[in-house]
Amino acid sequence: MDLRQDARLSIHNMLKSARFEVIPMKGVVEEAMVLPARSVVTVTASPRKGLEATFALSEELAKQGFHVVPHITARQVRDKSHLHEIVKRLATGGFQDVFVIGGDVVEPVGAYDSSSALIADMVEMGNRPHRIGVAAYPEGHPLIKRDILLQALKTKQPLVNYMVTQICFDPRIIGKWLAEVRANDITLPVYIGIPGILKRSRLLEISLRVGVGDSTRFLKNHLGMIARLLQHDMYNPDNLIRKIRGLAGNTGVAGFHIYTFNQCLSTRQWRQKALKRFRN
């Protein structure tokens, strides 16, 4: 088989198995209803709105037939008793997959200052979700050193089921990171995080605010590049996923994780066209 064709088929499969991330904001349920039926939809945890907003939205989307993955922010969980309450609520709601992050809250509200500590307690609970996902950072984290991030993944690996990368606009960095984690015996399946279709000005604003590593640092230092980025109204991830083709053959890549920023209609329309483009 032609390797280029094989890569396209692999990209097709990655798009087909894509997960969609939404944010608890006004109108998000209506936005999400345009996503493919029974899709995997993950719901972020907002430092401002707290975990309740995440769980309430997750429950509503689950009623609509989606396979929902709530996010749990460790730094927003008070203690083990609070964690028991959360796990019980998730079990009652039928949630079998959760995504656990440390969170951007500067000071933890209680006992957990990292996802590792919370996951260690969660896996001991009999009614806990069957699948647990964790975050991965190809471009690093603004507050955590790279070697510490790597060690944290190794520590969590026996307790969790998959990892999801933060958005990275440079496929070379994604490939280098993936080679590094595999060389360190981290074999967890990985979903590659990509943005969906949205206004470039909004994408740039979000990327700079959350600090998406070298690619946005480069943009900060190249105002001309920013000007060109803003010349066209909408961002389209086609070029990014084309360049990720070389990673698609890696059996450890499970699919794409699409950050919709609640632009669900435009993201679904793009994905439908992309599935056809990368089919053959």
C-alpha positions, -999 to 999 in steps of 0.1 A, spaced: 0 0 0 12 35 -8 24 51 25 8 84 17 -25 67 12 -20 48 44 -13 80 63 -45 96 49 -64 66 61 -49 69 95 -58 106 96 -93 97 86 -95 72 115 -81 98 139 -108 123 128 -135 96 129 -126 88 166 -122 124 176 -134 137 209 -149 172 212 -142 195 242 -167 222 253 -167 249 280 -195 254 306 -208 287 292 -243 301 284 -258 285 253 -233 256 252 -260 229 253 -276 243 221 -242 246 205 -233 210 214 -265 195 199 -250 199 164 -222 175 172 -225 140 158 -249 118 178 -233 98 206 -200 116 202 -175 117 230 -178 152 245 -155 164 273 -165 192 296 -138 215 310 -136 227 346 -135 264 350 -115 280 378 -142 308 380 -174 287 378 -161 257 398 -168 220 394 -205 223 399 -209 239 365 -189 211 349 -210 183 365 -243 201 357 -234 205 321 -221 169 319 -254 156 332 -274 176 307 -253 165 278 -255 129 289 -293 132 288 -289 142 252 -272 110 243 -235 120 243 -207 100 258 -196 127 283 -162 130 300 -163 155 329 -131 172 339 -120 172 375 -96 198 387 -76 185 416 -70 219 431 -107 225 434 -114 194 454 -114 200 492 -104 166 506 -109 129 503 -145 132 516 -153 157 488 -137 134 463 -160 106 475 -190 128 469 -178 136 434 -171 99 426 -206 90 439 -222 117 418 -203 105 387 -214 69 394 -250 79 398 -249 98 365 -234 68 348 -201 85 339 -174 59 332 -147 82 319 -132 113 336 -103 136 328 -82 147 357 -59 178 357 -41 197 384 -58 230 374 -49 266 371 -61 276 406 -31 293 422 -38 280 457 -55 246 462 -88 248 481 -78 218 501 -57 187 502 -49 181 465 -22 202 448 -18 179 418 -37 154 396 -13 126 408 -24 129 444 -61 130 436 -59 100 411 -40 79 438 -70 83 461 -96 79 434 -84 46 421 -89 31 456 -126 39 455 -148 9 444 -173 30 424 -148 52 406 -150 56 368 -134 28 347 -113 52 326 -92 81 337 -74 105 313 -46 130 321 -31 160 304 1 160 284 22 190 274 43 187 242 55 223 246 59 222 283 39 239 311 45 276 321 47 266 358 62 231 358 96 219 345 97 194 317 115 167 336 88 170 364 60 167 338 77 135 324 81 120 358 45 128 366 33 109 335 54 79 345 40 80 380 4 82 368 7 56 340 -2 25 361 -33 43 374 -47 59 342 -58 49 307 -49 76 283 -35 111 278 -46 142 259 -22 168 246 -27 205 250 -29 224 217 4 227 198 7 243 164 40 227 155 38 190 145 76 187 148 73 195 185 45 170 189 66 143 172 96 151 193 76 149 225 59 117 215 93 101 208 106 113 241 77 99 262 79 65 243 116 64 249 109 68 286 85 38 285 53 58 287 30 38 265 -4 54 273 -26 60 242 -26 97 233 -52 119 218 -36 148 199 -52 181 208 -61 204 179 -83 235 177 -115 234 157 -127 261 134 -129 295 150 -120 331 145 -82 335 144 -83 365 167 -101 344 193 -77 315 189 -47 338 192 -62 354 223 -69 321 240 -35 306 230 -16 336 244 -36 336 276 -31 299 284 5 300 273 8 274 245 45 271 246 70 279 219 46 283 190 28 312 207 60 325 222 72 328 186 41 347 177 46 371 206 80 380 192 69 383 156 43 409 152 43 406 114 34 369 118 5 380 140 -7 405 114 -7 378 87 -25 354 111 -53 379 115 -56 387 78 -80 357 73 -110 356 96 -112 319 104 -86 294 116 -87 261 98 -66 231 112 -62 214 78 -25 223 74 -18 212 110 -34 177 106 -17 173 72 17 177 89 7 154 117 3 126 91 37 112 100 25 105 135 -7 88 124 10 54 119 20 54 155 -2 28 172 -1 48 204 -21 77 188 -57 71 195 -72 100 177 -78 138 178 -91 158 207 -108 188 192 -109 220 213 -141 235 199 -142 266 222 -179 261 218 -178 268 181 -195 234 175 -213 240 143 -183 253 123 -162 225 138 -186 198 128 -189 212 93 -151 212 89 -148 177 103 -174 163 78 -154 178 49 -121 167 63 -133 131 67 -139 131 29 -107 148 20 -86 124 40 -105 93 30 -84 85 -1 
